[in-house]
Structure formats: C-alpha cells, structure tokens
C-alpha cells in the first residue's frame, strides 16, 4: 500500500465528494464507488481523531502528574 493518507487530505477529499453529490456532479455509475470511498475517508478521519485524542490525553495526564 502507498503512503498513509493524512487527516487533512482525507477530509479535503471527503468535502470534494460531498460537494459533487450536492451539485449532482456524480453519475449513477460512479455513485457506489464514491459512497464507498467516502466511507473509507470517514473511517480514516475518525481513527486519526481518536488516536490524537488519546495522545493528547496521555500528554495531559503526564503534565498533571508532574505537579
């Protein structure tokens, strides 16, 4: 597999898909592919947010332990 998709890239691509859907720019033949890709992008974003939240919480816990 290639380089890991960053949160920003995943979010930007997701926004593009939503915009295409809102503007009816996606034909029926491509809709299934776009919906599946949107689902993958949402999972990437959710996973990255979860990992970031855990990392921040760990850092905050370490800081509070020094006081």
Backbone torsions as a table, in degrees:
resi	resn	phi	psi	omega
1	UNK	NA	152.9	-177.1
2	UNK	-78.3	-160.6	-179.5
3	UNK	-62.6	149.2	179.1
4	UNK	-69.7	137.9	178.7
5	UNK	-74.3	131.0	177.7
6	UNK	-78.0	162.8	177.6
7	UNK	-58.3	-45.8	-177.4
8	UNK	-61.3	-44.1	179.2
9	UNK	-65.0	-42.6	179.8
10	UNK	-63.5	-44.2	-179.3
11	UNK	-64.3	-43.3	179.2
12	UNK	-62.4	-43.5	179.1
13	UNK	-64.9	-39.7	178.4
14	UNK	-62.2	-43.1	177.8
15	UNK	-61.2	-38.7	179.2
16	UNK	-64.0	-42.6	178.4
17	UNK	-63.1	-44.4	179.2
18	UNK	-61.7	-43.4	179.1
19	UNK	-61.3	-43.5	178.2
20	UNK	-61.6	-39.8	179.6
21	UNK	-68.1	-42.4	-179.9
22	UNK	-63.7	-33.4	-178.7
23	UNK	-93.5	9.5	-179.9
24	UNK	54.2	38.5	-179.5
25	UNK	-91.1	-4.2	-178.6
26	UNK	-101.8	124.4	177.4
27	UNK	-79.6	163.3	-175.3
28	UNK	-57.8	-36.1	-178.8
29	UNK	-64.4	-31.3	-178.2
30	UNK	-93.9	-11.9	-174.0
31	UNK	-58.5	-45.4	-178.7
32	UNK	-60.7	-43.6	179.3
33	UNK	-63.1	-43.0	-179.1
34	UNK	-66.3	-39.7	179.1
35	UNK	-65.0	-42.3	178.2
36	UNK	-64.2	-41.9	178.4
37	UNK	-64.6	-41.5	178.2
38	UNK	-60.5	-39.8	178.4
39	UNK	-63.2	-42.9	177.5
40	UNK	-62.8	-42.2	-179.0
41	UNK	-65.5	-39.9	177.4
42	UNK	-62.5	-40.1	178.4
43	UNK	-64.5	-42.2	178.0
44	UNK	-59.4	-48.2	-179.1
45	UNK	-62.4	-46.0	-179.2
46	UNK	-61.7	-44.4	179.9
47	UNK	-63.1	-42.4	-179.3
48	UNK	-67.3	-39.4	177.3
49	UNK	-64.3	-41.0	179.3
50	UNK	-62.7	-47.0	-179.8
51	UNK	-63.6	-39.5	179.2
52	UNK	-66.1	-42.8	178.8
53	UNK	-59.7	-44.3	179.4
54	UNK	-64.0	-41.1	179.7
55	UNK	-64.3	-44.5	178.9
56	UNK	-64.5	-43.1	179.9
57	UNK	-62.1	-39.9	178.4
58	UNK	-63.5	-43.5	179.0
59	UNK	-63.4	-42.1	179.0
60	UNK	-65.5	-37.7	176.8
61	UNK	-63.6	-42.0	179.2
62	UNK	-64.8	-39.7	178.9
63	UNK	-64.3	-44.8	-178.4
64	UNK	-66.6	-26.7	179.3
65	UNK	-73.8	-19.7	179.1
66	UNK	-82.1	-12.3	-176.8
67	UNK	-82.9	NA	NA
